[in-house]
Amino acid sequence: MKKSGRYTDAPKEINDALLSATKIEDFLPPPDQLIAKEETQKITIALSQRSIEFFKSAADENHIPYQQLIRKVLDNYTEHYAK
């Protein structure tokens, strides 16, 4: 038996609130415009195994590429000391 896609056991207050909801326009920019793209340059660098494991683990926990995490750390260091 196929179940209906509608939920009908909600309290009346919730049903009334959903029926009276107002649709709002999408005000966020598209994903490709949320983060400013910076010019990057590819390099070859030798890092310690310990550093690589640390950044890969931290990147996995935060669901981002580890190279992006390393780049952000270097950018923050540069911004702090370039003043």
Biotite code that builds the C-alpha atoms (Angstrom):
import biotite.structure as struc

atoms = struc.array([
    struc.Atom([0.000, 0.000, 0.000], chain_id="A", res_id=1, res_name="MET", atom_name="CA", element="C"),
    struc.Atom([1.388, 3.372, -1.032], chain_id="A", res_id=2, res_name="LYS", atom_name="CA", element="C"),
    struc.Atom([1.242, 6.097, 1.603], chain_id="A", res_id=3, res_name="LYS", atom_name="CA", element="C"),
    struc.Atom([0.009, 9.555, 0.796], chain_id="A", res_id=4, res_name="SER", atom_name="CA", element="C"),
    struc.Atom([2.601, 12.345, 0.718], chain_id="A", res_id=5, res_name="GLY", atom_name="CA", element="C"),
    struc.Atom([0.386, 14.576, 2.871], chain_id="A", res_id=6, res_name="ARG", atom_name="CA", element="C"),
    struc.Atom([0.554, 14.775, 6.632], chain_id="A", res_id=7, res_name="TYR", atom_name="CA", element="C"),
    struc.Atom([-2.943, 15.194, 7.970], chain_id="A", res_id=8, res_name="THR", atom_name="CA", element="C"),
    struc.Atom([-2.501, 14.555, 11.707], chain_id="A", res_id=9, res_name="ASP", atom_name="CA", element="C"),
    struc.Atom([-0.941, 17.942, 12.517], chain_id="A", res_id=10, res_name="ALA", atom_name="CA", element="C"),
    struc.Atom([-2.671, 20.104, 15.129], chain_id="A", res_id=11, res_name="PRO", atom_name="CA", element="C"),
    struc.Atom([-5.105, 22.684, 13.739], chain_id="A", res_id=12, res_name="LYS", atom_name="CA", element="C"),
    struc.Atom([-2.829, 25.590, 14.786], chain_id="A", res_id=13, res_name="GLU", atom_name="CA", element="C"),
    struc.Atom([0.015, 24.256, 12.647], chain_id="A", res_id=14, res_name="ILE", atom_name="CA", element="C"),
    struc.Atom([-2.245, 23.630, 9.650], chain_id="A", res_id=15, res_name="ASN", atom_name="CA", element="C"),
    struc.Atom([-3.689, 27.143, 9.968], chain_id="A", res_id=16, res_name="ASP", atom_name="CA", element="C"),
    struc.Atom([-0.188, 28.664, 10.212], chain_id="A", res_id=17, res_name="ALA", atom_name="CA", element="C"),
    struc.Atom([0.975, 26.780, 7.127], chain_id="A", res_id=18, res_name="LEU", atom_name="CA", element="C"),
    struc.Atom([-2.092, 27.833, 5.142], chain_id="A", res_id=19, res_name="LEU", atom_name="CA", element="C"),
    struc.Atom([-1.611, 31.500, 6.067], chain_id="A", res_id=20, res_name="SER", atom_name="CA", element="C"),
    struc.Atom([2.159, 31.537, 5.391], chain_id="A", res_id=21, res_name="ALA", atom_name="CA", element="C"),
    struc.Atom([3.481, 34.210, 3.049], chain_id="A", res_id=22, res_name="THR", atom_name="CA", element="C"),
    struc.Atom([6.009, 33.339, 0.373], chain_id="A", res_id=23, res_name="LYS", atom_name="CA", element="C"),
    struc.Atom([9.048, 35.620, 0.367], chain_id="A", res_id=24, res_name="ILE", atom_name="CA", element="C"),
    struc.Atom([11.336, 36.311, -2.548], chain_id="A", res_id=25, res_name="GLU", atom_name="CA", element="C"),
    struc.Atom([14.750, 34.659, -2.602], chain_id="A", res_id=26, res_name="ASP", atom_name="CA", element="C"),
    struc.Atom([17.219, 37.348, -1.481], chain_id="A", res_id=27, res_name="PHE", atom_name="CA", element="C"),
    struc.Atom([20.451, 35.344, -1.480], chain_id="A", res_id=28, res_name="LEU", atom_name="CA", element="C"),
    struc.Atom([22.877, 35.467, -4.393], chain_id="A", res_id=29, res_name="PRO", atom_name="CA", element="C"),
    struc.Atom([23.595, 32.224, -6.244], chain_id="A", res_id=30, res_name="PRO", atom_name="CA", element="C"),
    struc.Atom([26.251, 29.963, -4.651], chain_id="A", res_id=31, res_name="PRO", atom_name="CA", element="C"),
    struc.Atom([28.968, 30.971, -7.124], chain_id="A", res_id=32, res_name="ASP", atom_name="CA", element="C"),
    struc.Atom([28.633, 34.582, -5.948], chain_id="A", res_id=33, res_name="GLN", atom_name="CA", element="C"),
    struc.Atom([28.707, 33.913, -2.195], chain_id="A", res_id=34, res_name="LEU", atom_name="CA", element="C"),
    struc.Atom([32.485, 33.559, -1.938], chain_id="A", res_id=35, res_name="ILE", atom_name="CA", element="C"),
    struc.Atom([34.791, 35.967, -3.687], chain_id="A", res_id=36, res_name="ALA", atom_name="CA", element="C"),
    struc.Atom([37.215, 34.122, -5.941], chain_id="A", res_id=37, res_name="LYS", atom_name="CA", element="C"),
    struc.Atom([40.857, 35.047, -5.538], chain_id="A", res_id=38, res_name="GLU", atom_name="CA", element="C"),
    struc.Atom([43.551, 34.532, -8.084], chain_id="A", res_id=39, res_name="GLU", atom_name="CA", element="C"),
    struc.Atom([45.590, 31.497, -7.127], chain_id="A", res_id=40, res_name="THR", atom_name="CA", element="C"),
    struc.Atom([48.830, 30.021, -8.358], chain_id="A", res_id=41, res_name="GLN", atom_name="CA", element="C"),
    struc.Atom([49.737, 26.351, -8.217], chain_id="A", res_id=42, res_name="LYS", atom_name="CA", element="C"),
    struc.Atom([53.019, 25.467, -6.511], chain_id="A", res_id=43, res_name="ILE", atom_name="CA", element="C"),
    struc.Atom([54.751, 22.329, -5.343], chain_id="A", res_id=44, res_name="THR", atom_name="CA", element="C"),
    struc.Atom([55.510, 22.164, -1.641], chain_id="A", res_id=45, res_name="ILE", atom_name="CA", element="C"),
    struc.Atom([56.863, 19.427, 0.607], chain_id="A", res_id=46, res_name="ALA", atom_name="CA", element="C"),
    struc.Atom([55.081, 19.243, 3.963], chain_id="A", res_id=47, res_name="LEU", atom_name="CA", element="C"),
    struc.Atom([55.726, 16.987, 6.930], chain_id="A", res_id=48, res_name="SER", atom_name="CA", element="C"),
    struc.Atom([53.554, 13.893, 7.171], chain_id="A", res_id=49, res_name="GLN", atom_name="CA", element="C"),
    struc.Atom([52.349, 15.179, 10.543], chain_id="A", res_id=50, res_name="ARG", atom_name="CA", element="C"),
    struc.Atom([51.109, 18.452, 9.000], chain_id="A", res_id=51, res_name="SER", atom_name="CA", element="C"),
    struc.Atom([49.390, 16.690, 6.117], chain_id="A", res_id=52, res_name="ILE", atom_name="CA", element="C"),
    struc.Atom([47.587, 14.306, 8.473], chain_id="A", res_id=53, res_name="GLU", atom_name="CA", element="C"),
    struc.Atom([46.516, 17.218, 10.685], chain_id="A", res_id=54, res_name="PHE", atom_name="CA", element="C"),
    struc.Atom([45.092, 19.259, 7.802], chain_id="A", res_id=55, res_name="PHE", atom_name="CA", element="C"),
    struc.Atom([43.390, 16.257, 6.196], chain_id="A", res_id=56, res_name="LYS", atom_name="CA", element="C"),
    struc.Atom([41.755, 15.331, 9.506], chain_id="A", res_id=57, res_name="SER", atom_name="CA", element="C"),
    struc.Atom([40.621, 18.909, 10.202], chain_id="A", res_id=58, res_name="ALA", atom_name="CA", element="C"),
    struc.Atom([39.328, 19.245, 6.644], chain_id="A", res_id=59, res_name="ALA", atom_name="CA", element="C"),
    struc.Atom([37.339, 15.995, 6.925], chain_id="A", res_id=60, res_name="ASP", atom_name="CA", element="C"),
    struc.Atom([35.732, 17.201, 10.169], chain_id="A", res_id=61, res_name="GLU", atom_name="CA", element="C"),
    struc.Atom([34.713, 20.462, 8.491], chain_id="A", res_id=62, res_name="ASN", atom_name="CA", element="C"),
    struc.Atom([33.776, 18.945, 5.111], chain_id="A", res_id=63, res_name="HIS", atom_name="CA", element="C"),
    struc.Atom([36.179, 21.081, 3.080], chain_id="A", res_id=64, res_name="ILE", atom_name="CA", element="C"),
    struc.Atom([39.157, 20.210, 0.873], chain_id="A", res_id=65, res_name="PRO", atom_name="CA", element="C"),
    struc.Atom([42.400, 20.098, 2.839], chain_id="A", res_id=66, res_name="TYR", atom_name="CA", element="C"),
    struc.Atom([44.219, 22.271, 0.287], chain_id="A", res_id=67, res_name="GLN", atom_name="CA", element="C"),
    struc.Atom([41.626, 24.991, 0.854], chain_id="A", res_id=68, res_name="GLN", atom_name="CA", element="C"),
    struc.Atom([42.223, 24.772, 4.603], chain_id="A", res_id=69, res_name="LEU", atom_name="CA", element="C"),
    struc.Atom([46.005, 25.063, 4.176], chain_id="A", res_id=70, res_name="ILE", atom_name="CA", element="C"),
    struc.Atom([45.521, 28.040, 1.826], chain_id="A", res_id=71, res_name="ARG", atom_name="CA", element="C"),
    struc.Atom([43.281, 29.780, 4.385], chain_id="A", res_id=72, res_name="LYS", atom_name="CA", element="C"),
    struc.Atom([45.855, 29.311, 7.160], chain_id="A", res_id=73, res_name="VAL", atom_name="CA", element="C"),
    struc.Atom([48.584, 30.768, 4.946], chain_id="A", res_id=74, res_name="LEU", atom_name="CA", element="C"),
    struc.Atom([46.320, 33.662, 3.894], chain_id="A", res_id=75, res_name="ASP", atom_name="CA", element="C"),
    struc.Atom([45.541, 34.471, 7.546], chain_id="A", res_id=76, res_name="ASN", atom_name="CA", element="C"),
    struc.Atom([49.246, 34.364, 8.436], chain_id="A", res_id=77, res_name="TYR", atom_name="CA", element="C"),
    struc.Atom([50.079, 36.639, 5.501], chain_id="A", res_id=78, res_name="THR", atom_name="CA", element="C"),
    struc.Atom([47.324, 39.118, 6.387], chain_id="A", res_id=79, res_name="GLU", atom_name="CA", element="C"),
    struc.Atom([48.513, 39.293, 10.008], chain_id="A", res_id=80, res_name="HIS", atom_name="CA", element="C"),
    struc.Atom([52.211, 39.838, 9.263], chain_id="A", res_id=81, res_name="TYR", atom_name="CA", element="C"),
    struc.Atom([51.971, 41.892, 6.062], chain_id="A", res_id=82, res_name="ALA", atom_name="CA", element="C"),
    struc.Atom([50.762, 44.951, 7.965], chain_id="A", res_id=83, res_name="LYS", atom_name="CA", element="C"),
])
